[in-house]
C-alpha cells in the first residue's frame, strides 16, 4: 500500500509557486455539492498546492523520534507567549487582534469556509477502521464530529455561531478564503492517494497556535461566545489530545518496508499546506471598518436605489440618486454626517440614521443583518480618523452574560445532549422519531455484517453531511461500532 502512495508524489512538471487561489472556490463548492465530481481536477489542484508550498519552511524535526519533544517545545513556547500577552493586557495593553466587536465578527465570517469543513482532511480514512494504525486519526475525526453529539460537533457549533451574529453570506468571500477548505476537502476525498500528505497536514493543523488562545480571550471580552475556539484549545492538547494522536499516527503509519525518507518528505509537503491561503492572522489584518461599511452599503445599493421616496434628500440629492452610484457611497456617508444624520464618536442612538435601521419599529427594520448593524454601530461610535470608540462603554463578557442568565433562570444548556453511546435515533423531547432516522437504523440493522454497516454509515460522516440529523445519528452509531 505504501509503495503505491509513494508513487503519488507531485510531478516536477507542476508549475512551482502557483497557489491558484482563483480555482479554490470552484473546487470547494464542487466537492461540497458533489464529492464524487471532478476527481482528476481535484487531485491536480492539490498537486499544484503541494508544489506551491514546496519552497516554504517546515520546522519539523528530521526524524519521527524527535516529534514528541518538538510538540512539547512548541506547546511550552506558545504557553510562554500567551502568559506574556495576558501580562501585557493586565498592565493595560489594548486587544491585540480585534479593534471592535465588528472586527471580531468579520473574522468569524472570514474564516467560515475553513471552519465549516473542520476535520474534512481525515474523512477518507474511515474505511480503514479495521486497521489499528489508523485509529488515532479516525478517533480524531470522530471527535471533530463530536461523536454525534450536536453540542460537540465542530461544524454545528460554528454554524450556530454564524447564525447568532448574522454572519451568513460567507459564500461571497474572496477566493483566498476558500483555499484551505478546498485543500481539506480534496485530502479527505482522496486520502488513499495522499496518505502521507494527510498525515503531515493533520500534524500541522492539530498543533496549538498562539492565535487560538488570544482569539478565545478577546472574543469572550467582546461578548461573543468563544466556545468553538476554546473547545479546540482543549481537544488539541499535547498530552492526550489531537496533537499527541497526530504524532502517534505518523509513527504507526511510517512504512516498515520501502523508502521511509520519501514518505517523510511527503509528510513535510502536507505539513506545509497549512501555510497557504487566508489564515487567522491575515483575515484579522485585512479588516478596515470604513471599507467594510462601504462594501455593505454598496452591496445593498442595487436594490435600495429604487426603494426610497424622493422627498428625502441629502446634500441636494435623493437617496436613490446616491445609491445609483456605488462608487459614491463614501461621499454619501460624509454627506449624512455633515447633515447631522450621523454623529460620529457618540452613542448611536443620537444618530437619526441608526434609529432608521435598528429596532423592531425602525422604518428600515430587517434591511441590515445583525452583523451589518454591528459594523454600522462601531463605525458611528468610532471617532473620525480612527477606529477607537469614544462611546463604547464597558462590554459585558460572554461568560459574565451567561452567569447573569443563569442567575435569572433564563439560560438553557448550550444544546440538548444526545446519549454518547447507544443507537438512540431520536431526541427524548420529540414525540415522533424522524422517518429518515428510523430508515437509517433499519438499514444498519439489515447490514450483512460489520464491514457493510461501517461502509453504509461512513457515507453519512462526509464533510457535507455529518452535521445533519442523519449524519449525527450515523456518527453515534459508527462511534459505537468503532469502539466495540
Number of C-alpha atoms within 10 A of each C-alpha: 8 19 12 11 17 21 13 15 20 18 11 8 8 16 13 15 15 13 21 16 21 13 16 25 22 16 25 25 17 16 20 19 11 10 19 11 13 13 14 9 12 25 19 15 22 25 20 22 29 28 24 21 24 18 12 14 11 14 11 17 13 12 9 15 11 12 20 17 11 15 21 15 12 16 20 12 14 17 16 13 13 17 12 12 18 15 12 14 13 10 9 9 11 11 16 13 18 21 19 21 20 24 23 20 24 24 22 22 24 26 21 25 22 23 20 19 22 21 25 26 27 29 24 24 21 26 16 13 20 12 8 12 17 19 21 20 25 24 20 23 22 23 21 22 28 23 24 31 23 22 17 20 21 25 27 20 20 20 16 13 21 18 12 14 18 18 22 17 10 16 15 9 15 14 18 20 25 27 29 24 29 30 29 27 32 26 27 24 24 22 21 19 20 25 26 29 27 28 29 25 26 28 27 23 19 23 21 23 18 17 16 14 18 18 22 20 18 21 22 19 20 19 17 22 19 19 19 19 19 15 13 20 19 13 18 21 18 21 14 11 19 28 25 21 24 25 24 20 20 23 14 14 16 20 16 9 8 12 13 14 13 14 23 22 17 26 25 27 28 28 26 24 27 20 17 18 20 21 18 15 12 13 18 21 13 12 18 14 21 19 11 18 22 20 16 16 20 20 13 15 20 14 12 17 17 13 12 14 10 11 9 11 14 18 13 8 14 17 22 19 17 21 24 18 14 20 13 15 20 17 12 21 19 15 17 18 17 13 12 14 18 22 23 22 20 17 19 22 14 15 19 14 19 21 17 13 19 21 12 9 10 13 12 15 14 12 14 17 16 19 21 20 20 20 22 25 22 27 24 28 21 24 17 13 7 11 18 16 20 14 16 16 8 8 13 14 18 18 15 14 17 17 13 13 13 13 10 9 9 10 13 10 9 11 11 13 14 19 14 15 15 12 15 17 24 17 14 13 7 8 8 9 13 15 11 12 19 14 13 18 19 11 14 19 12 11 14 10 10 13 13 12 18 22 16 17 25 19 17 21 27 23 26 19 15 23 26 16 18 22 23 26 28 29 26 26 24 26 22 15 16 17 10 6
